[in-house]
Amino acid sequence: MSLTTALDETAIAGLNERFESAAPEEVVRWAVETFGDGLSVGASFGGPTGMAILHMTAQLKPNVHVFVLDTDYLFEETHQTRERATSALNLSNVQVYKSKLTHEQQAAEHGAALWMRDPDLCCDLRKVEPNRRALDGKSAWISGLRRDQSEGRSDVPIVAWNARFGLVKINPLARWTEKETWDYLVKHEVPYNPLLDQGFVSIGCYNCTVPGKQGRQGRWEGFEKDECGLHT
């Protein structure tokens, strides 16, 4: 049975109805059992939601394909969190994907500090294109979207077909709140990014992230933008 054909609109609607009242762990278990090695987990090692998902998934499949998008502009604390969590959660298949352009090549081709002039293009080059390579040949992608993170995410489904990357996208913690997420991290002693204790709420690239802002308002300050393009 081909999962891409089996999970049609009707099947996906049924799964969303089933999972709307289910614990995130049940959603993760279904994803692992259904997609096996065709499953990928996107991890930024920034926000708390992604850390909770990594912990849930690692309990069931420590060799799950975990992909990290290294934009070359990540905080040092983010790199350190990846190292700590990889060891603590016994993750054995963490892969790093980077832009095809180095920082210097991007500046030569598009001008210096592209993120200050055209952040959408910068995100396309350094996140969306590597994300496509990370998911090449995969059947499903577990993501850390929550409905309370922003207005644009307020109706995010738990299971959906993602046309941009051509696979099933799963958001196990869609229904959870920030508090529920932190309660889980504390209960299970899951490592998290120390910048979250320093006023940062949403952590991305150091050149586009500021502390002291609620939700995703700390990203791309000065622009009408709160998504990098991976989830739109």
N, C-alpha and C positions, 0 to 999 in steps of 0.2 A: 504493500500500500504506500503510495506517495503521500507524504504528509502535506506537501504544498497543495495537493488537490483534495485531500481528505478534509483539511481544515478550511472549508469554504465559509461563506458568510454565515450560514446557518449554524455550522459547528462552532464558529468563533462566538456567535451570540449566545449559544448554549453554555459555552465555557465561562463567559463573562457572568452569566446569570448564576452559574454554580459557584464561581469563585468570589462573588461579591460578598458573600457571608463566610468565606473560608479564611483560615489563618494563612499568612504569607508562606509559612513553612509547607503547607499543603500544596500551594501553587508551585513552589520550587521543586518539591518532590515530583509533582506531575511533569514538570519541564525536564527534569533529569531522566525520569523513566521513559518519557515519550521520545525525546530527541537524542539522548545518549551523547555520543561523541560529536554529534551535529550541533551541540549547544555551545554557545559562547556567552561569557559574562563580561560586560563592559565595566571597567573599574577605573575611576579617576583618583582614588585614594585621597579624595578631598572631603566630600560631604559624608555625614553619618549614614545615610541610606545605603550607599554603596558598600560600606563596611558591614552593615547588617546582612545584606544580600550575600556578600562573600562568605560570611560565617555560616549562613544557612546552607549555601551550596557546598561548601567544603566538608560539611558533616556527611554529605551523601556522595560527593564525587570530588575528592581532592585533586584529581588530575583534569578537572574541567578546564577548557580553554578560557583563560582570563586574558583579556587584551587591554593594554594601556596605551593611550595616545599621548606620546611625549612631544609636546609642541616646541620644545627647546626653551620654553618660557615658564616652566613649572617651578614653584617654590621648592627650595631645598627641603623643607619640611614634608612636602609631598613625596619626594624621592625616599626620604627616610621612613615615612609611613609605609610605603610599598615594601621596603626591605623588612621592616618589623612584622608587618601583617603576613607577608609571604611565609616567613618562618613560623610565626605563631599559629597560623591556620593550616600549616603543612601543605600549602599550595605548590603543586609540582609542575604547572604548565602555564606560567605567567609570561606572556609575550609582549614586547614593546614595539610599537609601530610609530614611525616618524614621517614627517613630510618628505617628499622627494627633493625638496629644496632645502639647502642649509639656510641659516639665518643670513649669511652673506649673499648667497645666490638670490634669495627673495628680495633683499634690498637692492641688488643690482638690477633685477628684472622689474620690480614694482615700486622701487623707491624706499627710502629709509622709513622706519616706524609706520609700516602699512596699517597697523592696528589703530593708529590715530586718525587715519584718513578713510580707510575702507575696511572696517573690522569684519564685515561679512566675507570679503575676499580672503582676508587673513585666516579666518576660521575655516573657509573652504579648503585652503591650501594645507593648513596645519592640523585640521581635525577631520573634516568630512571625507577627504580623499583617503587618508590613512585608515579611517573607519571602514571604508569600503573594502580596502585590502584585508583588513582584519577579519571581516565577515565573509570573505570569498569562500564559497563552498560550504558554508554553514547553513543550517536549517532554522535555527532559532537564536534569538538574542535576548538575554536577560538584562534589563536596564533598571536604573534606580529612580524612576520618576515617581513623584508623589503629587496628589491633587492639591495639597496645601502649599506647595512651593511657589506657585505663581498663578495669576488669573488664567494665563494661557494653558496651564496644566490642570485646571480645575475639573475637567471632564475626561482625563486620560483613562483609557480602558486598561483592564488587567491583561487582556490578550488582544492582539490586533495583527492584521497583516500589514507589514511595512513595505510599501511599494518602492520607496527610495532605495532600499538595500535588498529587496527581494527575498524576504524571509519573515517568519513569525516573530513578533516582538512581544515580550512578556514583562510586565511591571508588577511584581509580586507585592510591593509595598504601596501601591497606588492609594489604598484607603487609609493608610496609617498617617498619624500626625507626627510632628517633630518630636513631641514628648514621648509617644509610643516608641519611636525609633531610638531615642536616647535611653529609654528604659531598657530596651533590648540590649544595647551595647554595654550598659552598666551591669546588667544581670549576667551577661556571658563574658564580661571582661574582654571585649573586643578592642583591639588597638584602633586608634583614630588619629586624625591629623591634629597636632597640637595647636595649629592656628585657630581651630574652632574654640579654643579657650582664650583667644586673644582678640575677640570681637569680630572675627570673620564668620559669616553664615554660609555663603556659597563661595567655594574656592576653585578658581580656574588658573589662568596665567597671571603671573605677578604684574605684568604690564596692563592688565585689564581688570584687576580685582582690588577692591578697597574694603576695609573693615568698617563696622558700625552701621551697616545697611541691612534692612530686613529682607528675607527671602532672597530673590535673585537681583535685587536692586543694586547690589554691590558689584555687579558685573557691567562692563562697558559703560561706565559713567559718562554722561553727556550725549549718549546716543539712544535713539528709540529702538533698543535691542535688548532682549533678555534671554535669547537662545543662540547657541553657536551654530545651529543648522542641523545637528544630529537628530533632533527630535521634532522637527517641523516638517 
